[in-house]
Amino acid sequence: MMRRNLQASQLFLSAWDRLLDLLYPPRCGGCDRRGTRFCDSCLLAITLPLYDRDGVEGVRLLISAGVFDGPLRTAIHNFKYESDTPLAIPLAQILSDVLARDENAQLDGDPLALIPVPLHIERRKARGYNQSELLARELSKLTGWRVAQGLERVRETRSQVGLSAQERRKNMQDAFAWRGDAVPQRVLLIDDVCTSGATLSECAVALHKAGVEEVYAATVAKAVNV
């Protein structure tokens, strides 16, 4: 099912995207194979999805499409650090397929508002985009859930790479705040990777302080044995 949905989603590219694909054939974000943004072989290499109901404070349920390794890890690296922004399309489709599975029945009910984990303004300027926001916008097209703006990173933090779990929590403390108007009651935080859960947890703290009742989270991948 996931493979069929991913292939189908790639048929609905804009005319401009199709022209660019003819002029500059896309390469798989996982293995660099020509002709697709994420090939069937890399799709089949994704580990089964992960469901975490207790590991991230403030989050009722964390859903991750797969383990942060192999082709999925390579694709996320290219998406996040190599400006391969079209990868937002297949990565969002992979996540959408997992969210639609029966195990996620507790996501049913009132519509969820998608909230991308924000970057600090300086880091966003340096990178040129927020990968979580691109994911959220593509996921919105697939699910019909709106993207809600208002969560901001109010304190610049050092990179989480190389930090221990305890250092990550300290680094993220009080880094986020709600600066929007209407506060949604049910939200789904969107990020590319969950490592220790420190970032998602601090986002959840800020959202609960603002009045959000239910916070869920979804990431394309989750690191294990951190």
N, C-alpha and C positions, 0 to 999 in steps of 0.2 A: 504493500500500500504506500509506504513512504517513497519508494522509488518511482511509482506511477505518479504520485502527486508532484514530486520534484520535477519529473520530466514534463508534466503538464504545465507547471508554472512557467517553465522556460519558453513555452509557446506564446505566452502573453506579453512578450517584451514590446516596447514601443517601436514604431517604425525606425526611429533614430537609433535605438539600440541594435535593431536587426542590421541596419546599414553598417554600424560600427563593427558588428560581429563579422560581416562580410569582408570589410577592409582590414580588420585586425582580429583574426579568429581568437576567441577566448581560450584561456588555458585553465585547467583544473586547479583550484586553489590548494588541493591536497597533494597532487603528484605532478602537476605541470603538463598533463596530457592536453593536446590541442582539441578544440571543438566543443568544450563544455566548461561551465564554471565549477562544477563539482561532479566528477564522473561516478558511474555505477560502482566501480571497484572500490573507490574511496567511501562511497555511501555504505557499502556492505561491510566495510571495516570498522564502522562506528559501533562501539560497545552499547549494550542495552541501556536505555534511559535510567536515570537515578532519581529516587524520590526521597527527600529528607524532611521529616516532620519535626525533628527535635534539634538539629544541629546549628540552626541560625536563629539567634535570639531575636524575638519580635516578628519573626516570619512564620506563618502557620504551615506553609508547605513550600519547599524549594524543589522545583522540577528542572532537571538538566537532561539535555538530549543525549549526552554520552560522556564518556570519560575523556579527560583532557590529555589525549595521547594520539599517536599515529597521524593519519591524514587530517583528522579534525583539528588537532593542535596546529599542524602546518597551515591549514586554511585560516584559522583564527589569527595566527601570527601575521600572515599576509594581509588579512583584512584590517588588522589593528595597526600594524607598523609599516606596511609596505604600500599603503594607499590603494589597495585593491578593493575599493568600495563596492563594485558590483557583486562581491561575494555576499553582501547583505541579503540578496534575493534568495539564493539556495540555503543559506544558513537560517534565515527566517522561516523558510518552508519546512526545513528539518524540525525546527522547534515547534512550528504550528502542528505538524503531524503528531508529535508527542503530546502536545496539550489536548489534542482532540481524542485521545484514547480514553477508554472507559474508566481506567484507574483514577482519572482526575475528576470524578463526579463532583467533588466538593467545590470545584470552580464554577459549577452551575449556579444559577440564581440571578441576582441583579447583575447587569453588565459590569465588567471590570474596566478600570481605567489603566492604560499602559503608562508606566512612568519609567523612562530610561534613567539609569544611574548617571548623574551629571559629571562632567569634567570641570575642573577649575577653568576659569576664562582664559588664563594664560596658557594652560596646557592645550586647550582647544584651539587657540590661535596657532600654537606651534605645530599641532598635528593637522589642523585644517578641517577637522570634523570630529564628531563624537560617535564612535562606532556603535555604542548602545542606542543612541537616538536613531541611527540608520536602521538598526535591527527592529526597533519599536515601530518605526513608520512602515516598514515592509510587513511586519506582523499585523499591524492594524488593517492593512489591505486584505489580508488573508482571513482575519477573524471578525472584522467589523467593530472591534473594540477601539475606542478613541485613544489618542495619545494626549495625556494631560501634562501641561507644563506648570512648573511651580516649585519643584524640588531643585535646590541649587547647592552647589559646593561652595560654601562660604569661607572655607579656609584651605589654602593650598597645602598639599601634603607631599611628602617624598614618595618616590616610587615604592610600591609594595614588593617588587621583585627582590628576592634575597632576604626578606625579613622573616623572623619567626612568627608563629601565630600570635604570641603575646605582643610582639612589636607591631604587628599589623593592627591589632585592636587599639593599641595606644596611638598609633599613627592616624587612625581614622576618627578618633574620638572628637565629637562636636564639629565634624567637618561639613555637616549638611544641615540645611534648614528649609522649611517651606516658605516660599515668598510669593505664592500664587494667591488667587482670590478664592473662588469656590473650592472647598476641600472635598475630593471624592471620598466615598465611604468604603469602597472596595477597590484595591489597587493590585496590579501585578507589576512588580519591579522587573526591569529587563536589563540584563548585562551579558557580556560575551562569555566570561568565565567566572566561576566561583572557586576561590582557592581555600582560604580559611573561613570565609563567610563574614569577615570583619566589615567589609564595605557594605554589604547588603544589610547587616545588622544595624549599622549606624544610620543608614537610610531609613530603615524601619522605625528606629527610635524617633527620628525627626518627623516622620509621617504620623506616628501615633501622637506625638506632642501637638501636631496641627489639628488632630481630631479624626484622623482616618481610623476606621474600626477594624477592617480586615486587610492584612498585608500578606500577599503571596509573592513569590519570586520565581523567575524562569531564566535560565542561562543556557547557552548553546552547549557548554561543557562544564564539567566539574573536576577539579583536581582531587585525586585520592592519595591517601597515605601522606598527607602534608604534616 
